[in-house]
Amino acid sequence: MAIIELQQLSKSYWVYQKREGVRASLRSLFRRDYRAVHAVRGIDLTVEQGEFVAFLGPNGAGKTTTLKLLSGVLTPTAGQARVMQHVPWKRENAYRRRFALVMGQKNQLWWDLPAQESFRLHQHIYRIDRAQFRQTLDELTVLLGVTKLLQQPVRELSLGERMKMELIAALLHSPEVLFLDEPTIGLDVVAQHNIQRFLKYYQQKRRITILLTSHYMKDVSALCKRVVIIADGRIHYDGSLSGIVDRFSGHKIVTLQLAEGQDPTHLDRFGSVVEVEPPKARLRVERRRVPAVMAALLNAYAVEDVAVEDPPLEEVIAEVFLQADDAAAAAATAALPAGPR
């Protein structure tokens, strides 16, 4: 069953363009120049119940704008959206009680109060039964390991501890849909891992639908099977995580462990040399050439060990972003009026 449905959803802004100089400043008192910013450009998307979907894109791609549209913070310029059969920007109380939005760069907890005080406020806002509230709070604090921190002012918590509290606040009313906007931004490796482990367990247990934006590919690979890539306000890919590598990466990484005394100087004739630290070497080889290159390498060198791998996900995603930027630049150039003849 579809939980999130987007049809030609668009959002544009008019941004004031301030010019330099006194004359331009005086002119702006009477006439201001504005520039249209198309944050989201007619995207179509369907997310089924219980899916954990990564929503990826470079800065300014339209990810956060889309989440704000889905949570009702913004109203679209055009198009339609339904989340659990609700139109988000109508801001119905019945809808607000069924979803939650967590933004890694925004706080929803009172800074100078202990987190448990903010949690009690959420209990009253969402009208959570006292017994249910206590049961849910106990479960979440134990899972996240923050039971002893509930009485500590939020400002005294570490970044990782604060993010755990933010997640608890978002999940107290047991939402059916969770929007996560970079929940692990700025966290250390241990804190990231703890958040990932909790989200994976909670989502599998409750079967809630989660839409995640993140710049950390470890979040994506650890949590999501489906990936949606947005750039320049348009969706450029919607499919499996493994399918990204197959579609957008035209090469493999070959790692060689050469036998003692072997000279890796001329490895560039087999592929693009990524790194050489004798006796190890790494090559970038076109996918279609891997079998032939492997045969040639084993014939030319004494090899003690070899590994053939896909390139890191970060590299593949970066390549997708570059292709999307190139496509956007080409479209913008084609839209320019023809010059004089």
C-alpha positions in Angstrom: 0.0 0.0 0.0 1.4 3.4 -1.0 2.0 5.6 2.1 3.7 8.6 0.2 2.5 9.7 -3.2 3.9 12.6 -5.1 2.6 13.8 -8.5 4.5 16.6 -10.3 5.3 18.2 -7.0 7.0 21.6 -7.5 8.2 24.4 -5.3 9.7 27.7 -6.5 10.9 30.8 -4.6 11.5 34.4 -5.6 14.9 35.5 -4.1 15.8 39.2 -3.8 19.0 40.0 -5.7 21.0 42.7 -3.9 23.3 44.7 -6.0 26.6 46.3 -4.9 27.2 50.0 -4.6 25.3 53.0 -3.2 23.5 53.7 -6.5 22.2 50.2 -6.7 21.1 50.4 -3.0 19.1 53.6 -3.6 17.6 52.1 -6.8 16.4 49.1 -4.8 14.3 51.3 -2.6 12.0 51.8 -5.6 12.6 48.7 -7.7 13.8 45.4 -6.5 15.3 42.6 -8.7 14.3 39.0 -7.9 15.5 35.7 -9.2 13.4 32.6 -9.5 14.7 29.5 -7.6 13.2 26.2 -8.6 13.9 24.0 -5.6 11.7 21.1 -6.7 10.7 20.6 -10.3 7.8 18.3 -10.9 8.9 15.1 -9.1 6.9 11.9 -9.0 7.5 9.4 -6.2 5.7 6.6 -4.5 6.8 5.0 -1.2 5.2 1.8 0.1 4.3 1.1 3.7 7.3 -0.2 5.7 10.0 1.0 3.2 13.2 2.6 4.4 14.2 4.9 1.5 17.3 7.0 1.1 16.7 10.4 -0.5 20.1 11.6 -1.7 21.4 14.7 -3.5 24.0 17.4 -3.4 23.5 20.6 -1.4 20.6 22.6 -2.9 19.2 19.6 -4.7 15.7 19.9 -3.2 15.9 17.2 -0.5 15.0 19.3 2.6 12.5 21.3 0.6 10.7 18.0 -0.3 10.7 16.9 3.3 9.3 20.2 4.4 6.5 19.9 1.8 5.7 16.4 3.0 5.6 17.6 6.6 3.4 20.5 5.8 5.9 23.2 6.7 5.8 24.5 3.1 3.0 24.7 0.5 4.0 23.7 -3.1 3.8 25.9 -6.1 2.3 23.1 -8.2 1.6 19.4 -8.0 0.0 17.1 -5.5 1.1 15.0 -2.5 -0.6 12.6 -0.2 0.9 11.0 2.9 -1.3 8.4 4.5 -4.1 9.8 2.4 -3.6 13.3 4.0 -2.6 16.4 2.1 0.4 17.6 4.2 0.0 21.4 3.8 -3.6 21.3 5.1 -1.9 20.7 8.4 -4.7 18.6 9.8 -4.2 17.5 13.5 -5.1 14.0 12.4 -2.0 14.0 10.1 0.3 15.7 12.5 -0.2 12.9 15.0 0.8 10.3 12.5 4.2 11.5 11.3 7.4 13.0 12.7 10.2 15.1 11.3 13.8 15.1 12.7 16.3 17.6 11.3 19.9 17.1 12.3 20.6 20.8 12.3 17.4 21.9 14.2 16.5 21.3 17.9 13.0 20.6 19.1 14.0 20.2 22.8 14.2 23.0 25.4 17.9 23.9 25.6 18.0 24.7 29.3 15.7 22.0 30.6 16.2 18.3 31.1 15.0 16.2 28.1 12.4 14.6 30.2 10.6 17.9 30.6 10.4 18.3 26.8 9.1 14.7 26.6 6.3 15.5 29.1 5.4 18.5 26.9 5.2 16.2 23.9 3.0 13.9 25.9 0.5 16.7 26.3 0.8 18.0 22.8 0.1 14.6 21.3 -2.3 13.6 24.0 -0.5 10.4 24.8 -2.0 8.2 27.4 0.2 8.3 30.6 0.8 4.5 30.7 1.5 4.4 27.0 3.9 7.4 27.3 5.8 5.8 30.2 6.1 2.4 28.4 7.3 4.0 25.1 9.7 6.3 26.9 11.2 3.5 28.9 11.6 1.4 25.7 13.3 4.1 23.7 15.7 5.3 26.5 16.8 1.7 27.1 17.3 1.1 23.4 19.4 4.2 23.0 21.2 3.9 26.3 20.3 7.4 27.7 18.2 6.5 30.8 20.7 8.1 33.1 20.7 11.4 31.1 17.0 12.2 31.2 17.5 14.7 34.1 20.5 16.4 32.6 19.9 19.8 30.8 20.0 19.4 27.1 22.7 22.0 26.7 25.1 19.8 28.8 24.7 16.7 26.5 27.1 15.8 23.7 26.0 16.1 20.1 25.4 12.3 19.9 23.4 12.3 23.1 21.2 15.2 22.0 20.4 13.5 18.7 19.3 10.4 20.6 17.0 12.6 22.7 15.7 14.2 19.4 14.8 10.8 18.1 13.0 9.9 21.3 11.0 13.1 21.2 10.0 12.3 17.6 9.0 8.7 18.3 7.1 9.2 21.6 3.7 9.4 19.8 4.6 6.3 17.7 4.4 7.9 14.2 3.7 5.8 11.2 6.0 7.9 9.0 9.3 9.3 9.9 11.2 12.0 7.9 14.9 12.1 8.8 17.0 15.0 7.5 20.7 14.2 8.1 20.2 12.7 11.6 23.9 11.8 11.9 25.4 15.1 10.7 28.5 16.1 12.8 28.5 12.9 14.8 31.6 10.7 15.4 31.8 7.2 14.1 30.6 5.5 17.3 27.6 7.8 17.6 26.7 7.3 13.9 26.9 3.5 14.4 24.7 3.6 17.5 22.0 5.8 15.7 22.2 3.5 12.6 21.7 0.4 14.7 18.8 1.8 16.6 17.0 3.0 13.4 17.5 -0.3 11.8 16.1 -2.2 14.8 13.2 0.2 15.4 12.1 0.3 11.7 12.1 -3.5 11.4 10.2 -3.9 14.7 7.6 -1.3 14.1 7.5 -1.5 10.2 7.2 2.3 10.0 8.0 4.1 6.7 11.1 6.2 6.8 12.5 8.7 4.3 16.1 9.5 5.1 18.4 12.2 3.7 22.1 11.9 4.5 25.5 12.8 3.1 27.0 9.8 4.9 27.0 6.8 2.6 27.5 4.5 5.5 24.0 5.6 6.8 22.6 4.7 3.4 24.4 1.3 2.9 23.6 0.3 6.5 19.9 1.2 6.5 18.4 1.5 3.0 17.7 -0.9 0.1 16.1 1.7 -2.1 17.7 4.9 -3.1 16.1 8.0 -4.7 18.6 10.5 -6.1 17.5 14.1 -6.7 19.5 16.9 -8.3 18.5 20.3 -9.6 15.0 19.6 -8.2 14.5 16.5 -10.4 14.7 12.8 -9.6 17.5 11.2 -11.6 17.5 7.7 -10.1 15.0 5.6 -8.2 15.9 2.0 -7.5 18.0 -0.4 -5.5 21.3 0.5 -3.9 23.1 -2.2 -5.8 21.6 -0.9 -9.1 23.3 2.5 -8.7 26.7 0.8 -9.1 25.6 -1.3 -12.0 24.1 1.7 -13.8 26.5 4.5 -13.1 29.8 3.0 -12.6 31.6 1.7 -15.7 34.7 0.3 -13.9 35.9 -2.0 -11.2 38.8 -1.7 -8.7 41.4 -4.4 -9.0 43.7 -4.8 -6.0 46.9 -6.8 -6.5 49.3 -8.3 -4.0 52.5 -8.9 -6.0 55.1 -11.5 -5.2 58.4 -10.2 -3.8 60.7 -8.8 -6.5 57.9 -7.9 -8.9 58.1 -4.5 -10.5 54.7 -2.7 -10.7 56.1 0.2 -12.8 54.2 -0.7 -16.0 50.8 -1.5 -14.6 49.3 1.5 -16.3 49.0 -0.5 -19.5 46.3 -2.6 -17.9 44.2 0.2 -16.5 44.3 3.5 -14.6 46.6 3.2 -11.6 44.9 4.4 -8.5 47.6 3.6 -6.0 51.0 1.8 -5.8 52.6 0.8 -2.5 54.8 -2.1 -3.4 54.0 -5.0 -3.2 50.4 -3.7 -3.4 48.8 -1.9 -6.3 45.3 -0.8 -7.2 43.9 -0.3 -10.7 40.7 1.1 -12.1 39.6 -1.1 -15.0 36.6 -0.9 -17.3 34.0 -3.5 -16.4 33.9 -5.1 -19.8 37.7 -5.5 -19.8 38.0 -7.1 -16.3 38.2 -10.7 -17.5 40.8 -10.0 -20.2 42.9 -7.7 -17.9 42.9 -10.3 -15.1 44.2 -12.9 -17.5 46.9 -10.6 -18.8 47.9 -9.5 -15.3 48.2 -13.1 -14.1 50.3 -14.0 -17.1 52.6 -11.0 -16.7 53.2 -11.0 -12.9 53.5 -13.4 -10.1 50.5 -12.5 -8.0 50.0 -13.7 -4.4 46.5 -12.2 -3.9 44.0 -10.4 -6.0 40.6 -8.7 -5.3 38.1 -7.3 -7.8 35.5 -4.9 -6.2 33.0 -2.2 -7.1 34.2 1.3 -6.5 33.3 2.9 -3.2 29.6 4.0 -3.0 30.7 7.6 -2.4 32.5 7.7 -5.7 29.6 6.3 -7.6 27.1 8.8 -6.0 29.5 11.7 -6.7 29.6 10.6 -10.3 25.8 10.6 -10.4 25.7 14.1 -9.0 28.2 15.3 -11.7 26.2 13.8 -14.5 23.1 15.4 -13.1 24.9 18.8 -12.9 26.1 18.4 -16.5 22.5 17.6 -17.6 21.1 20.6 -15.8 23.8 22.9 -17.3 23.1 21.6 -20.8 19.3 22.1 -20.3 20.0 25.7 -19.1 22.2 26.4 -22.1 19.6 25.1 -24.5 16.9 27.3 -22.9 19.0 30.5 -23.6 17.7 32.6 -26.4 19.7 32.4 -29.7 22.2 35.2 -30.2 22.2 37.6 -33.2 22.9 36.2 -36.6 
